[in-house]
Amino acid sequence: MIPRRILIVDDEESFRNVLTVILKKEGYEVEGAANGEEGLNKISDSAFDHILCDIRMPQMDGLEFLQEAKKAGVETPIIMMSAYGTIDTAIEAMKLGAYDYISKPFKPDEIILTLKKAEERERLRKENELLRREIKKEYSFENIVSKNEKMIKIFEVIRKVAPYKSTILITGESGTGKELVARAIHYNSDRSKMPFIPVNCGAIPESLLESELFGHVKGAFTDAIRTKKGLFEEADRGTIFLDEIGELPAQLQVKLLRVLQDGEIRKVGESKSIQIDVRIIAATVKDLVKEVNEGRFRDDLFYRLNVLHLSIPPLRERKEDIPLLIQHFIHKHNQHLNKDVKEADPKALEALMNYKWFGNVRELENTIERAVVLADGERIELDHLPFEIQNFQNQIPAVPVAEEEYSIKKASRMLEMSLIKKALLKTKGNHTQAARLLEISHRALLYKIKDYGIVES
């Protein structure tokens, strides 16, 4: 293990020597400097993990050293030391960028504990920075896989809108990647270092949704035993992603409209509003124009949300992306499953290309992950795929279509209705099991049952 390197900047040689002995016993590698200027020369010549610096020194004192080090871009934690310090001195040092302040004389355990805390903070900072870089890389435009003309145009729009605060509405079927698009927008904007907060508006009970979004004050309702920040406040200076926005109750539509108009939120039980700076990206599987026309969604809120509209096409409308996505997911799941699958065999690829992918990209990824797990060699074989994909062509039920009917859209709706009825019949009306058979989300199934007016027995 490489020893931690520490620089002691102090004009008292005896103190430097005593501290050097203490730190070397703990396994540190130590260098000394007699004043601030010598300290600056040493940090320009070599790297240190920590710097211990006295405040009172001739030529250049500790605070000057601290300022110059920060100007030079030194990120090493600097711990200030002084036998003459006051609280004001400590505060000034911290304002100038010191990691910590310790008063002389101190016990050996005290300085060791301070260094250990600094090491832990630095480890977490580097880990956090690495994670941010990985996330940004994952959601960079170069990693979005498609050669479909519609998708390429969407990527071009995302690139243009990412730097701005404009509200965006993303529509598309379940599993098309609406949240991935929202994350790509956030992580390619100047808000990328601030929070990205995803919220599924349909998954939180209506009675709790207002408190979750806007927070509450202590005593606002029976269970409000303490004041709580809402998700909008958590997302301040970042982005909030409101998925399933079509499920937002009418009362909260009014509150969201106020956020969009005034940039203000009000906690439940609070009389005053607070200003926030949040970018709002909303998404839905619903046709919001239809919802507006039928009075279930406010038209003024719709226009506020629909400043920029991105419509993500379903996977069955961009079949040319399926081979690309298959290779992308094989590579991705090889890494975390420690496998070496190279490709899908021609019969497996044909089955994957023919399938309709009602669950879209999410369903395809789950299928490829399963196949990579089952694969014994370098190829995904046909029998590594789920039964319904292997036999999809044989499973499509005959749907009666009127002789004079030529609309693919209407015929598709009839097919969907037929499949949903068949799944509900097979599962005896169990929505969760039926959604699993249909390979769509539970929420999408409920929406389609309602949309198609399917009467359950």
C-alpha positions in Angstrom: 0.0 0.0 0.0 1.4 3.4 -1.0 1.9 5.6 2.2 0.0 8.8 2.5 2.2 11.9 2.0 1.9 14.9 4.3 3.5 18.3 4.2 4.0 20.2 7.4 4.4 24.0 6.9 5.6 25.5 10.2 8.5 27.8 11.2 9.2 26.0 14.4 11.7 23.2 13.5 11.2 21.4 16.9 7.5 21.2 16.3 8.0 19.9 12.8 10.3 17.2 14.1 7.9 16.1 16.9 5.0 16.0 14.5 7.0 14.1 11.9 7.8 11.4 14.4 4.2 11.1 15.4 3.0 10.8 11.8 5.7 8.4 10.7 4.6 6.0 13.5 1.2 6.0 11.9 2.7 5.1 8.5 2.7 8.5 6.9 5.5 9.9 4.7 6.3 13.4 5.9 8.1 16.4 4.5 8.5 19.8 6.1 8.6 23.5 5.1 9.8 26.4 7.3 7.4 29.0 5.8 4.6 29.6 3.3 6.9 30.3 0.3 8.8 27.1 0.8 5.6 25.2 1.2 4.3 26.6 -2.1 7.5 25.5 -3.8 7.1 22.0 -2.4 3.5 21.5 -3.5 4.4 22.8 -7.0 7.2 20.1 -7.2 5.3 17.1 -5.8 1.9 15.9 -4.7 0.7 15.5 -1.1 -2.4 13.9 0.3 -2.7 16.4 3.2 -1.1 19.7 4.3 -0.7 20.8 7.9 0.0 24.5 8.0 0.7 26.9 10.9 -1.0 30.3 10.8 1.7 32.5 12.4 4.9 32.4 10.3 7.4 34.9 9.0 7.6 36.0 5.3 4.3 34.4 4.3 1.8 33.5 7.0 -0.6 30.5 6.9 -3.6 32.4 5.6 -1.6 33.9 2.7 -0.2 30.4 2.0 -3.8 29.0 2.0 -5.0 31.7 -0.5 -2.1 31.2 -2.8 -2.5 27.4 -2.8 -6.2 27.8 -3.7 -5.4 30.2 -6.5 -2.9 27.7 -7.9 -5.7 25.1 -8.0 -4.5 22.9 -5.1 -7.3 20.5 -4.1 -5.3 18.8 -1.3 -7.0 19.2 2.1 -5.3 21.9 4.1 -5.6 21.8 7.9 -4.6 25.0 9.7 -2.9 25.0 13.1 -2.3 27.8 15.6 -1.5 28.4 19.3 -2.9 31.9 19.1 -6.1 31.3 17.2 -9.5 32.6 17.9 -12.9 31.5 16.6 -12.7 34.4 14.1 -9.4 33.2 12.8 -10.8 29.7 12.4 -13.9 31.0 10.5 -11.7 33.1 8.2 -9.5 30.1 7.5 -12.5 27.9 6.7 -13.9 30.7 4.4 -10.6 30.7 2.5 -10.9 27.0 1.8 -9.2 25.2 4.8 -10.5 21.7 5.4 -10.2 22.1 9.2 -8.7 24.1 12.0 -6.9 22.7 15.0 -5.5 24.5 18.1 -2.0 24.0 19.4 -1.0 22.2 21.6 -2.9 19.1 20.6 -2.7 15.5 21.5 -1.3 13.0 19.0 -4.7 11.2 18.8 -6.4 14.5 18.0 -4.3 15.2 14.9 -4.5 11.6 13.7 -8.3 11.6 14.0 -8.5 14.9 12.1 -6.3 13.4 9.3 -8.5 10.2 9.2 -11.6 12.3 8.8 -9.9 14.3 6.0 -8.9 11.1 4.3 -12.5 9.8 4.5 -13.9 13.0 3.1 -11.4 13.0 0.3 -12.2 9.4 -0.5 -15.9 10.2 -0.7 -15.3 13.3 -2.8 -13.2 11.3 -5.3 -15.8 8.5 -5.4 -18.5 11.0 -5.9 -16.6 12.7 -8.7 -15.9 9.4 -10.4 -19.6 8.4 -10.1 -20.6 11.8 -11.7 -18.2 11.2 -14.6 -19.5 7.7 -15.1 -23.1 8.9 -15.0 -22.4 11.7 -17.5 -20.6 9.2 -19.7 -23.5 6.8 -19.5 -26.0 9.5 -20.5 -23.8 11.2 -23.1 -25.3 11.4 -26.6 -22.5 9.2 -27.9 -24.0 6.3 -25.9 -27.6 6.7 -27.2 -27.9 3.9 -29.7 -30.0 4.5 -32.8 -29.8 4.9 -36.6 -33.5 5.6 -37.0 -34.2 8.9 -38.6 -36.8 10.0 -36.1 -34.5 9.2 -33.2 -31.6 11.0 -34.7 -33.7 14.1 -35.1 -34.7 13.7 -31.4 -31.1 13.5 -30.4 -30.4 16.7 -32.3 -33.2 18.5 -30.5 -32.0 17.2 -27.1 -28.5 18.6 -27.9 -30.0 22.0 -28.6 -32.4 22.2 -25.7 -30.1 20.7 -22.9 -28.4 24.0 -22.0 -31.7 25.8 -21.5 -34.3 25.8 -18.6 -37.2 25.4 -21.0 -39.9 22.8 -19.9 -40.0 19.6 -21.9 -42.8 17.1 -22.4 -41.8 13.6 -23.5 -44.4 11.3 -24.8 -44.2 7.6 -25.8 -45.2 4.1 -24.9 -44.0 2.4 -21.7 -40.4 1.2 -22.1 -39.4 3.5 -24.9 -36.8 5.3 -22.7 -38.5 8.5 -21.7 -36.5 8.7 -18.4 -33.2 8.0 -20.2 -33.9 10.9 -22.5 -34.7 13.1 -19.5 -31.5 12.1 -17.8 -29.5 12.7 -21.0 -30.9 16.3 -21.1 -30.0 16.8 -17.4 -26.5 15.4 -17.5 -25.6 17.4 -20.6 -26.8 20.7 -19.1 -25.1 23.1 -16.8 -27.3 21.6 -14.0 -25.5 18.3 -14.2 -23.8 18.7 -10.8 -27.1 19.3 -9.1 -29.8 16.7 -8.4 -31.9 14.8 -10.9 -35.1 13.8 -9.1 -37.4 11.3 -10.8 -41.0 11.2 -9.6 -43.7 8.7 -10.7 -46.9 10.8 -10.3 -49.0 7.7 -10.7 -47.1 5.5 -8.1 -47.6 7.8 -5.1 -51.1 7.7 -3.4 -53.0 10.9 -4.0 -53.2 11.7 -0.3 -49.4 11.8 0.0 -48.5 13.3 -3.4 -48.8 17.0 -2.4 -46.6 16.5 0.7 -44.1 14.4 -1.4 -43.8 17.1 -4.1 -44.0 20.3 -2.0 -43.1 19.2 1.5 -44.9 20.0 4.8 -44.4 21.8 8.1 -44.6 20.1 11.5 -48.2 19.7 12.6 -49.7 20.2 9.1 -51.6 16.9 9.4 -51.8 14.0 11.9 -48.6 12.3 10.9 -46.5 15.4 10.3 -44.3 15.0 13.3 -41.5 17.1 11.7 -41.0 19.6 8.9 -40.1 17.9 5.7 -38.6 19.1 2.4 -40.5 18.2 -0.7 -39.0 16.8 -3.9 -39.2 20.2 -5.7 -37.1 21.7 -2.9 -34.6 18.7 -3.1 -34.3 19.4 -6.9 -33.4 23.1 -6.4 -30.9 24.2 -9.1 -31.3 20.8 -10.7 -34.0 18.9 -12.6 -37.2 17.2 -11.6 -38.6 14.5 -13.9 -42.4 14.1 -13.5 -43.2 10.8 -15.0 -46.8 9.8 -15.7 -47.8 13.5 -15.5 -51.2 12.6 -16.9 -52.0 10.9 -13.6 -51.6 14.2 -11.6 -54.8 15.0 -9.7 -56.7 18.2 -10.6 -55.8 19.9 -7.3 -52.1 19.4 -7.8 -52.3 20.4 -11.5 -53.2 23.9 -10.1 -50.2 23.9 -7.7 -47.8 22.7 -10.5 -49.1 25.5 -12.7 -48.1 28.0 -10.0 -44.6 26.5 -9.9 -44.2 26.9 -13.6 -45.6 30.5 -13.6 -44.0 31.9 -10.5 -41.1 29.6 -9.7 -42.5 29.2 -6.2 -43.7 26.3 -4.0 -45.6 26.3 -0.7 -45.3 23.5 1.8 -48.5 21.9 3.1 -49.5 23.9 6.2 -47.2 26.8 5.4 -48.5 30.3 4.8 -45.5 31.6 2.9 -44.1 30.5 -0.5 -40.4 29.9 -1.2 -38.5 30.6 -4.5 -37.0 27.6 -6.3 -34.9 27.2 -9.4 -35.9 23.9 -11.0 -36.1 22.6 -14.5 -39.2 20.5 -15.1 -39.3 17.6 -17.6 -42.6 15.8 -17.7 -43.5 12.5 -19.4 -46.6 10.5 -20.1 -47.9 7.5 -22.1 -51.3 9.3 -22.3 -52.5 11.5 -25.2 -52.7 14.8 -23.2 -54.5 16.6 -26.0 -57.3 14.0 -25.6 -57.1 14.4 -21.8 -57.5 18.2 -22.2 -60.4 17.9 -24.6 -62.2 15.5 -22.2 -61.6 17.8 -19.2 -59.2 15.6 -17.3 -56.1 17.7 -17.7 -55.9 21.5 -17.5 -55.3 23.2 -20.9 -53.2 26.0 -19.3 -50.9 23.5 -17.6 -50.6 21.5 -20.8 -49.4 24.6 -22.7 -46.9 25.3 -20.0 -45.5 21.8 -20.0 -45.5 21.5 -23.8 -43.0 24.2 -24.5 -40.8 21.6 -26.2 -42.3 18.2 -27.2 -40.4 15.0 -27.8 -42.3 12.0 -29.0 -40.3 8.8 -28.7 -41.4 6.2 -31.3 -42.0 2.6 -30.2 -39.4 0.0 -31.0 -41.7 -1.7 -33.6 -41.5 1.5 -35.6 -37.7 1.5 -35.7 -36.8 -2.1 -36.4 -33.4 -1.0 -37.8 -32.4 -0.2 -34.2 -33.0 -3.8 -32.9 -29.6 -5.3 -34.1 -27.8 -2.2 -32.7 -29.6 -2.5 -29.3 -29.0 -6.2 -29.1 -25.2 -5.7 -29.5 -25.3 -2.8 -27.0 -27.2 -4.9 -24.4 -25.0 -8.0 -25.0 -21.9 -5.8 -24.3 -23.5 -4.2 -21.3 -24.6 -7.4 -19.6 -21.4 -9.3 -20.5 -19.6 -6.8 -18.2 -21.6 -7.3 -15.1 -22.4 -11.0 -15.6 -18.7 -11.8 -16.5 -19.8 -13.5 -19.8 -18.3 -13.5 -23.3 -21.3 -13.6 -25.6 -20.5 -12.2 -29.0 -23.8 -12.1 -30.9 -27.3 -13.6 -31.6 -27.5 -16.6 -33.9 -29.4 -15.9 -37.2 -32.6 -17.8 -36.0 -32.6 -15.9 -32.7 -32.0 -12.6 -34.5 -34.9 -13.3 -36.9 -37.2 -14.0 -33.9 -36.1 -10.8 -32.2 -36.7 -8.8 -35.3 -40.2 -10.3 -35.9 -41.4 -9.7 -32.4 -43.6 -6.7 -31.8 -42.0 -5.5 -28.5 -45.0 -4.2 -26.7 -42.7 -3.4 -23.8 -40.3 -1.6 -26.2 -36.6 -1.1 -25.4 -37.0 -2.1 -21.7 -38.5 -5.4 -22.7 -35.7 -6.0 -25.3 -33.0 -5.3 -22.7 -34.6 -7.7 -20.2 -34.8 -10.4 -22.9 -31.1 -10.0 -23.8 -30.0 -10.0 -20.2 -31.9 -13.3 -19.7 -30.4 -14.7 -22.9 -26.9 -13.8 -21.9 -27.4 -15.5 -18.6 -28.6 -18.7 -20.3 -26.0 -18.7 -23.1 -23.4 -21.4 -22.8 -21.1 -20.2 -25.6 -20.5 -17.1 -27.6 -24.0 -17.0 -29.2 -27.5 -16.4 -28.1 -29.6 -19.3 -29.5 -33.3 -19.4 -30.3 -34.0 -21.5 -27.2 -32.4 -18.9 -25.0 -35.4 -16.6 -25.8 -38.7 -16.6 -24.0 -41.3 -19.0 -25.4 -43.6 -16.1 -26.5 -40.8 -14.6 -28.7 -39.8 -17.9 -30.2 -43.4 -18.6 -31.2 -44.7 -15.1 -31.7 -45.9 -15.6 -35.3 -47.9 -18.7 -34.2 -49.4 -16.9 -31.2 -51.0 -13.9 -32.9 -54.8 -14.5 -32.6 -57.0 -14.0 -35.6 -58.6 -10.6 -35.3 -61.7 -10.0 -37.3 -61.3 -6.9 -39.5 -64.1 -5.6 -41.6 -63.7 -6.1 -45.3 -63.8 -2.4 -46.0 -61.4 -1.5 -43.2 -57.9 -0.5 -44.3 -56.6 1.5 -41.3 -53.5 -0.2 -39.7 -54.1 2.0 -36.6 -57.6 0.7 -36.1 -56.6 -2.9 -36.8 -53.7 -2.5 -34.3 -56.2 -1.3 -31.6 -58.4 -4.3 -32.3 -55.4 -6.6 -31.9 -54.4 -4.9 -28.6 -57.9 -5.3 -27.3 -58.0 -8.9 -28.3 -54.7 -9.7 -26.6 -55.7 -7.8 -23.4 -59.0 -9.7 -23.2 -57.2 -13.0 -23.8 -54.6 -12.2 -21.1 -57.3 -11.2 -18.6 -59.3 -14.4 -19.4 -56.2 -16.5 -18.8 -55.3 -14.8 -15.5 -58.9 -14.7 -14.3 -58.8 -10.9 -14.2 -55.5 -10.6 -12.3 -54.1 -7.3 -13.6 -50.5 -7.9 -12.4 -50.2 -11.3 -14.0 -52.0 -10.1 -17.2 -49.5 -7.2 -17.5 -46.7 -9.7 -17.1 -48.1 -11.8 -19.9 -48.6 -8.8 -22.2 -45.1 -7.5 -21.2 -46.4 -4.0 -20.4 -46.4 -2.1 -17.2 -49.3 -2.6 -14.7 -50.2 1.1 -15.2 -50.1 0.9 -19.0 -52.6 -2.1 -18.7 -55.0 -0.2 -16.5 -54.8 2.8 -18.9 -55.5 0.6 -22.0 -58.4 -1.2 -20.2 -60.0 2.2 -19.5 -59.1 3.6 -22.9 -60.6 0.7 -24.8 -63.6 0.4 -22.5 -62.9 -3.3 -21.8 -65.6 -4.6 -19.4 -64.2 -7.2 -17.0 -66.3 -10.0 -15.8 
